[in-house]
């Protein structure tokens, strides 16, 4: 990150919230973002159901954590 980006983030502690509110990158990238958040939270073996779109029955991915399988579902609603 550039110095100006870090300075701007330091001045705006709600940067993440504001960027998510303005998110307009579509469903496939939204699912990738959600998978990255799961990976950061310690989930492994993240297997996307339909990463480029398609019927998934409301399940975006299956992941593992602490020996248990989990189903990831996400939604980025717009007001």
Contact map, one row per residue, 1 for C-alpha under 8 A:
1110110000000000000000000000000000000000000000000000000000000000000000000000000
1111110000000000000000000000000000000000000000000000000000000000000000000000000
1111111000000000000000000000000000000000000000000000000000000000000000000000000
0111111100000000000000000000000000000000000000000000000000000000000000000000000
1111111110000000000000000000000000000000000000000000000000000000000000000000000
1111111111000000000000000000000000000000000000000000000000000000000000000000000
0011111111100000000000000000000000000000000000000000000000000000000000000000000
0001111111110000000000000000000000000000000000000000000000000000000000000000000
0000111111111010000000000000000000000000000000000000000000000000000000000000000
0000011111111000000000000000000000000000000000000000000000000000000000000000000
0000001111111000000000000000000000000000000000000000000000000000000000000000000
0000000111111110000000000000000000000000000000000000000000000000000000000000000
0000000011111111000000000000000000000000000000000000000000000000000000000000000
0000000000011111110000000000000000000000000000000000000000000000000000000000000
0000000010011111111000000000000000000000000000000000000000000000000000000000000
0000000000001111111100000000000000000000000000000000000000000000000000000000000
0000000000000111111110000000000000000000000000000000000000000000000000000000000
0000000000000111111111000000000000000000000000000000000000000000000000000000000
0000000000000011111111100000000000000000000000000000000000000000000000000000000
0000000000000001111111100000000000000000000000000000000000000000000000000000000
0000000000000000111111100000000000000000000000000000000000000000000000000000010
0000000000000000011111110000000000000000000000000000000000000000000000000000000
0000000000000000001111111000000000000000000000000000000000000000000000000001000
0000000000000000000001111100000000000000000000000000000000000000000000000000000
0000000000000000000000111110110000000000000000000000000000000000000000000000000
0000000000000000000000011111110000000000000000000000000000000000000000000000000
0000000000000000000000001111111000000000000000000000100000000000000000000000000
0000000000000000000000000111111100000000000000000011100000000000000000000000000
0000000000000000000000001111111110000000000000000000000000000000000000000000000
0000000000000000000000001111111111000000000000000000000000000000000000000001000
0000000000000000000000000011111111100000000000000010000000010000000000000100000
0000000000000000000000000001111111110000000000000010000000000000000000000000000
0000000000000000000000000000111111111000000000000000000000000000000000000000000
0000000000000000000000000000011111111100000000000000000000000000000000000100000
0000000000000000000000000000001111111110000001000000000000001000000000000000000
0000000000000000000000000000000111111111000000000000000000000000000000000000000
0000000000000000000000000000000011111111100000000000000000000000000000000000000
0000000000000000000000000000000001111111111000000000000000000000000000000000000
0000000000000000000000000000000000111111111101000000000000000000000000000000000
0000000000000000000000000000000000011111111000000000000000000000000000000000000
0000000000000000000000000000000000001111111000000000000000000000000000000000000
0000000000000000000000000000000000000111111100000000000000000000100000000000000
0000000000000000000000000000000000000111111111000000000000000011100000000000000
0000000000000000000000000000000000000010011111000000000000000011100000000000000
0000000000000000000000000000000000000000001111100000000000000111000000000000000
0000000000000000000000000000000000100010001111110000000000001111000000000000000
0000000000000000000000000000000000000000000011111000000000001110000000000000000
0000000000000000000000000000000000000000000001111110000000011100000000000000000
0000000000000000000000000000000000000000000000111110000100111100000000000000000
0000000000000000000000000000000000000000000000011111111100010000000000000000000
0000000000000000000000000001001100000000000000011111100000010000000000000000000
0000000000000000000000000001000000000000000000000111110000000000000000000000000
0000000000000000000000000011000000000000000000000111111000000000000000000000000
0000000000000000000000000000000000000000000000000101111100000000000000000000000
0000000000000000000000000000000000000000000000000100111111000000000000000000000
0000000000000000000000000000000000000000000000001100011111110000000000000000000
0000000000000000000000000000000000000000000000000000001111100000000000000000000
0000000000000000000000000000000000000000000000000000001111110000000000001000000
0000000000000000000000000000000000000000000000001000000111111100000000111000000
0000000000000000000000000000001000000000000000011110000101111100000000111100000
0000000000000000000000000000000000100000000001111000000000111110000000111000000
0000000000000000000000000000000000000000000011111000000000111111000011110000000
0000000000000000000000000000000000000000001111100000000000001111100011110000000
0000000000000000000000000000000000000000001111000000000000000111111111000000000
0000000000000000000000000000000000000000011100000000000000000011111111000000000
0000000000000000000000000000000000000000000000000000000000000001111100000000000
0000000000000000000000000000000000000000000000000000000000000001111110000000000
0000000000000000000000000000000000000000000000000000000000000001111111000000000
0000000000000000000000000000000000000000000000000000000000000111101111100000000
0000000000000000000000000000000000000000000000000000000000000111100111110000000
0000000000000000000000000000000000000000000000000000000000111110000011111000000
0000000000000000000000000000000000000000000000000000000000111110000001111100000
0000000000000000000000000000000000000000000000000000000001111000000000111110000
0000000000000000000000000000001001000000000000000000000000010000000000011111000
0000000000000000000000000000000000000000000000000000000000000000000000001111100
0000000000000000000000100000010000000000000000000000000000000000000000000111110
0000000000000000000000000000000000000000000000000000000000000000000000000011111
0000000000000000000010000000000000000000000000000000000000000000000000000001111
0000000000000000000000000000000000000000000000000000000000000000000000000000111
